[in-house]
Amino acid sequence: GPLVGVGGGVTSVKDIRYLTICDDADTIAKIANVGFHCIEVLEGNLTKYADNIDELKQILKINGMEMMSVCVGANFIYKDALEDELAHIDAVARMAKDIGICGGAIRARGVQEGDYKLLAEGLDLAKELIETYGLKASYHPHLGSMAETPDQIDKLFALTKIDICPDLAHIAAGGGDPLEVVKKYYDRISFMHLKDLNKNGFA
């Protein structure tokens, strides 16, 4: 379904959320009917159940599904915002079983000297925080982020200890060879996003 930002994120960094607009119960049932047994959700689709997590658990249970991971986004490179971004990641991690992270903001004037170091430091802090919940953290190189091209991916992962969640379509669209990236980072892969890429975009 459509993807939006929700919450008070316009004025408050800690309240930024990604949310897929859909009927969760209907969508999970459709995924189960196709034959899948696990799902990944966006942070907003998880945290909207913060006051009633049993409702989400029941939806999963009646469909024979489990939640494998949740994707949470952050900028990481803005020092003044990092504390609130980590507070947001902490809130998501408390509800999550596993967690994937997207992020790495590109400034209006472009990537600046030192931004990869800032991103790596932020990711390592997020990794440390997430692991306190007994969870595994991984970073998803994403189009439109600082880790889009093969060189950018290599530059970032040389500076951070976090695992990688390769998205095969994003890597291809960024000019990389998905198989080569998987081979290079095989020992740091927690899971992958399997997508195809054609002339019309992701499929």
N, C-alpha and C positions, 0 to 999 in steps of 0.2 A: 504494500500500500504506500501512499504518499508519506514522505519523511519530513518532519517539521521539528523546530526547536520549541520547547515549551517551558513553563515555569517562569520564574522571575529573572531569567537569565539576561534579559535586556538591561537590567539595572544591578544584578547581583550574580557574580561569577559562580558562586557555590550552588546556584539554582538552575544552571543551564542543563537542559536535558535534550537528548535525541529521542524522538518518539515516532514509531510507525503507526499511522492512523489506520486502524483496522479493528474488527471485532476479534479480540484475542481468542475466545473460545472457538469461534468458527474457523479461524485461521489455523489454530493448533489441530483441530479435527481434520482439516483438509490435508495438513502435512502428515498426520498420522495415517490417513487413508492412502496416501501415496506409498507409504511403507517405511517412513523414517521413524526413529525411536527417540531422537534427541533434537533439541532446538537451540539456537542462539538468539537472544533477544537484545534489543537496544535498551540502554539504561532507563529511559523513560517508561518503557513497557514493563520493566521490573518494578521501579520505584513507585509507580502509581498504586501498587499493592502494599505499600509500606505499612498501612494501617490494617490490612486484611490479607496477609500473605497466604492464609489458608484457602482463600478463594482461588488464587493461582495454583496452589498445590492440588486442589480438587480438579481444576481444569486439566492439569497434566495427568493426574491419576486416572481419570475416566477415559482418557485417550491413550493410556499406556505409554506416556511420554516422560522424558526427563529433560531438564534444562542443562545443557552442556556448558554454555558460556554466556557471558553478557559483554556487550561492547560499550565502553565508556570513553568519551572524548575529553580532551583537555588541550590547552595551548602549550603549556609547559615552559615557554621561553620568557614569559613576563614575570619577573621575580615578585612583584607586588601581588600578583594574582595567584601564585603557586600555592600559598597556604590554603586559600579557599578551594582551589582545584583539588588539592589533596584531601580536604575535608569532604568534598563531594565524592571522590573516589572511595574514601573510607565508608561513606554511607551506602554506596552501591555494593562494595565488597561485603559488608555485613549481611546483605541479602543474597549474595551470589554464591554459586558453587564453584565456578571457574570464571576467569575474567580476561577479556581481551581489551587492549587499549588502542585507540586511534588518537592522533594528534600531531603536533608539530607545526605551529602556526607560521605562516609566511607574512612578514610585516608588509605594510603598504609600500615601503621602499625596497622590498626584496629581502632575501636572506642575508643576514649580517654576519660579519666575522664574530665567531664565538657562539652563534645560535645553536650549532650542533652540540657543543659542550653543554649549553644550558638545557637543551632537550634531553641529552643523555643523563644529566644529573637529575632532572625531573623524573625521568623514567625509572632510574635506579631507586629514587625515593618511593615512587609508586610501587615498585616491585617489593621493596622492603615492607611497606605498609600492608600490601595485599597478602604477603606470605604470613603475616601475623594471624591471619584467619585460616591458615592451612590451605590456602588457595595457590594457584599457579598463574602468574602474570605473563602476558606476551604482547608484543607490539605489532600492529598491523600496518605495514607500509601502504600508504593510501595516495591515490591521485589527489593533487592539490595540497599535499603536505610537503614537508622538507625531505621526505624519504620516498620520492616518486621514481627517480631514475636509478639504474643499477649503481652508478657512482655514489649517489646520495645514500642509498641503502647501505652500501659498504662503509661509507664515512660514518654514518650513525652507529652501526652495529660494532664498529671498532672501538667505540667510546662507551658503550653500555653493556651491562651484563644481562639485560632482559632477553627472554626468548623471543622468537619471531613467529608470527602467524602470517605466512605468505598467502596472498590472494592472487591466484594465477592470472586472472583477467587484469587486475590492477598492474601487476608486474609487466605483462605484455603491453598494455596500453602506455606504460611508462618507458617502453623501449627495451625492456629486459627479456631474457629467455627464462621462462618460469622453471624449466627443468634444471637449468644451471644454478638458479638461486636456491632451489630445493637441495641440490647436491652440496652446494657450498655451505649451507646453514643447517644441514640435516640434523646434527646433534643438538640444535637449539630450537627445533620445531616442536611446538606443543600440539598444534592442529593446523589445518589449512582451510582456506575458503576456496572451494572448487567452483569456478565459473568459467564460462566460455566467453570469447570476445569475437564479435563479427563487425561488419561495416556499419551496423546500426548501433553499436555499443555493446554493453554487457548483455549476456543471455544466460 
